[in-house]
Amino acid sequence: MKQPLTACIITLNEAERLSACLASLEFVDEIVIVDSGSTDDTVALAESHGARVIQQPWLGYGRQKQFAVDQASHDWVLCLDADERLTPELALEIQSAMQSPDADAYEMPRCNLFLGRWLRHGEGYPDLSLRLFHRQKARWSEDPVHEKVVCSGSVGRFKNDLNHQSADRIERYLQKQNRYTSLQAEALHARDKKPSAFRMLSSPVTRFFKFYIVRRGFLDGIPGLIHILIGCMNSFFKYAKLYELHASDAFKEQRRSE
């Protein structure tokens, strides 16, 4: 029996990119958008596409996405970011699966557009992402960054791509990565992970070798090289920021003991 499907999207000032995402979801039965205070035309644009918009102050990536899932009218949900869109081929795969699901969740390859080039090697592809699931069998983790869907049941896999429109300018991309590395460092600090010079040096080198050499990121040309080098930089700054947090703790402890 065909299963009704709700698409869930979280937004904040996404008017520039939301239209393409919504256009790729014309076949779903419901679109739920959880907005965290947009000041541009995001809400009006979403409503013009028939989406149900709910305002919710920011809870963190994982919790915000799970909040959106909880608002869905149907048990089967498809979760996208505003800068993602289904290819027509993937949309057909999803519609076919919903006729008679043979798994509790489905993952799909995600292809990233970076500096005008689709990255099909390195860490940019296939970037498997679990986005379609029965909400009684899976839910979003509460990770503050790099959140993921955790499924207690069976997981199927689609063949066709989910397209991801990465930031169109390096400046904007770096701003996002700066936020991510801060959240990663805070998460490591909360788990009492200790920084080290060895980890700061080895993590970027290992990442470059794995993704640029082993997974042939060099085949993605200059955009692929830039993408991987920024990833290596992120590996360094994550641990540098962790060191900063521990140094701040030590300074505060010293001040208290004086």
C-alpha positions in Angstrom: 0.0 0.0 0.0 1.3 3.5 -0.9 2.7 5.3 2.1 2.0 9.0 2.5 5.2 11.1 2.8 6.1 14.3 4.6 9.2 16.3 3.6 10.8 18.1 6.6 13.2 21.1 6.2 14.7 23.5 8.7 15.4 27.0 7.6 17.0 30.3 8.5 17.2 33.0 5.8 17.2 30.5 2.9 15.1 32.4 0.4 17.9 32.3 -2.2 18.1 28.5 -2.2 14.8 27.2 -1.0 12.8 27.3 -4.3 14.8 24.6 -6.0 14.5 22.4 -3.0 10.7 22.8 -2.9 10.4 22.3 -6.6 12.0 18.9 -6.3 9.4 17.8 -3.7 6.2 18.3 -5.7 5.3 14.7 -5.3 5.2 14.5 -1.5 2.0 14.7 0.5 3.1 17.3 2.9 6.0 19.8 3.4 6.8 20.9 7.0 9.3 23.7 7.4 10.6 24.6 10.8 12.0 28.1 10.7 14.2 29.6 13.4 13.5 33.3 12.7 14.2 34.2 9.1 14.2 37.9 8.3 14.2 37.4 4.5 11.4 36.0 2.3 11.9 32.4 3.4 8.5 32.0 5.1 6.5 33.7 2.4 8.3 31.6 -0.2 7.6 28.3 1.7 3.9 29.2 2.2 3.6 30.0 -1.5 4.7 26.4 -2.2 2.0 25.1 0.1 4.4 24.3 3.0 3.3 24.3 6.6 5.7 26.7 8.4 6.4 26.4 12.2 8.5 28.8 14.1 10.9 27.3 16.6 14.0 29.0 18.2 17.2 27.2 17.4 17.7 24.0 19.3 20.9 22.8 17.6 21.1 20.8 14.3 20.1 17.4 15.5 17.3 18.5 17.9 15.9 21.1 15.4 15.6 18.4 12.7 14.0 15.9 15.1 11.5 18.7 16.1 10.6 19.0 12.4 10.1 15.2 12.1 7.9 15.3 15.2 5.6 17.9 13.5 4.9 15.6 10.5 1.4 14.3 9.8 2.8 11.0 8.4 5.2 8.4 9.7 7.3 8.3 6.6 9.5 11.4 6.4 12.1 12.8 4.0 14.5 15.2 5.5 16.3 17.7 3.3 18.4 20.9 3.9 17.3 24.0 2.0 20.4 23.8 -0.2 19.7 20.3 -1.3 17.3 19.0 -4.0 16.3 15.6 -5.4 17.4 14.7 -8.9 14.4 13.6 -11.0 15.8 10.1 -11.0 16.0 10.0 -7.2 12.5 11.4 -6.9 11.2 8.5 -9.0 13.1 6.0 -6.8 11.5 7.5 -3.7 8.0 7.4 -5.2 8.6 3.7 -6.2 9.8 2.8 -2.7 6.8 4.4 -1.1 4.5 2.2 -3.1 5.6 -0.8 -0.9 8.6 -0.1 1.4 11.0 -3.0 1.8 13.1 -1.3 4.5 12.6 1.0 7.5 14.9 3.7 6.2 16.8 4.5 3.0 20.1 6.2 2.4 21.2 7.9 -0.8 24.4 9.2 -2.3 24.9 12.9 -2.0 26.8 14.8 -4.7 28.3 18.2 -3.7 28.5 21.2 -6.1 31.6 23.2 -5.1 33.0 26.1 -7.0 31.0 25.2 -10.0 32.0 21.5 -10.1 30.2 18.4 -9.0 32.7 16.5 -6.7 32.5 12.8 -7.5 35.6 11.6 -5.6 37.5 12.2 -2.4 35.4 13.1 0.7 32.7 14.7 -1.5 31.2 11.5 -2.9 29.3 9.3 -2.5 28.7 10.9 0.9 25.9 8.4 1.8 23.1 10.1 3.7 20.2 8.5 5.4 17.3 10.9 4.8 14.1 8.8 4.2 12.8 6.8 7.1 9.8 5.6 9.2 9.9 7.8 12.3 8.9 5.0 14.5 12.1 3.2 13.5 14.6 6.0 13.3 15.4 9.5 14.6 17.9 12.3 14.4 20.8 12.2 16.8 21.2 15.2 19.2 24.8 16.0 18.0 25.3 19.7 17.8 27.0 19.3 14.4 27.4 16.5 11.9 24.0 15.1 13.1 22.9 11.8 11.7 19.8 9.6 11.5 20.0 6.6 13.8 17.9 3.7 12.6 16.9 0.6 14.7 15.6 -1.2 11.7 16.6 -2.2 8.2 18.2 0.3 5.8 17.9 0.2 2.0 19.9 2.3 -0.5 19.0 4.3 -3.5 21.2 4.5 -6.6 20.5 8.1 -7.7 21.9 11.3 -6.2 20.7 13.9 -3.8 22.3 17.1 -5.0 23.8 19.5 -2.5 24.5 23.1 -3.5 27.5 24.0 -1.4 28.3 27.7 -0.7 28.9 29.5 -3.9 31.8 31.6 -2.5 34.8 30.4 -0.4 34.2 33.2 2.1 30.7 31.9 2.9 31.9 28.3 2.9 34.6 29.2 5.4 32.2 31.0 7.6 30.1 27.8 7.9 33.2 25.6 8.5 34.3 28.0 11.2 31.0 27.5 13.0 31.2 23.7 12.6 34.8 23.4 14.0 33.8 25.5 17.0 30.8 23.1 17.7 33.1 20.1 17.2 35.6 21.4 19.6 32.9 22.1 22.2 31.6 18.6 21.8 35.0 17.1 22.3 35.6 19.4 25.3 32.3 18.3 26.9 33.5 14.6 26.6 36.8 15.7 28.3 38.9 14.9 25.2 42.5 16.2 25.5 44.2 18.1 22.7 47.7 17.2 21.5 50.3 18.5 19.1 50.4 15.1 17.5 46.7 15.1 16.8 46.8 18.6 15.4 49.5 17.6 12.9 48.5 14.0 12.1 44.8 14.6 11.6 45.1 16.9 8.6 47.8 14.8 7.0 45.9 11.6 7.4 42.7 13.2 6.0 44.6 14.5 2.9 46.1 11.1 2.2 42.8 9.3 2.6 40.7 11.5 0.5 43.0 13.1 -2.0 45.2 10.0 -2.7 43.3 6.9 -1.7 39.8 8.1 -2.7 41.2 10.0 -5.8 40.1 13.5 -4.9 42.7 14.7 -7.4 40.3 13.7 -10.2 38.0 16.6 -9.1 40.5 19.2 -10.3 41.2 22.5 -8.5 37.8 22.6 -6.8 38.4 19.1 -5.4 41.9 20.2 -4.1 40.5 23.3 -2.4 37.6 21.3 -0.9 40.0 18.8 0.6 42.5 21.4 1.8 39.7 23.2 3.6 38.7 19.9 5.2 42.3 19.4 6.4 42.3 22.9 7.8 39.1 22.1 9.6 40.8 19.0 11.2 43.6 21.3 12.5 41.3 24.1 13.8 39.0 21.6 15.5 41.9 20.5 17.8 43.3 24.0 18.0 40.0 25.3 19.3 39.9 22.3 21.7 43.3 23.4 23.0 42.0 26.9 23.5 39.1 25.6 25.6 41.4 23.6 27.8 43.8 26.5 28.1 40.9 28.7 29.2 39.9 26.1 31.8 43.4 26.0 33.2 43.6 29.8 33.3 40.3 30.0 35.2 41.4 27.3 37.6 44.7 29.2 38.3 42.8 32.4 39.0 40.5 30.6 41.5 43.5 29.2 43.3 45.3 32.6 43.7 
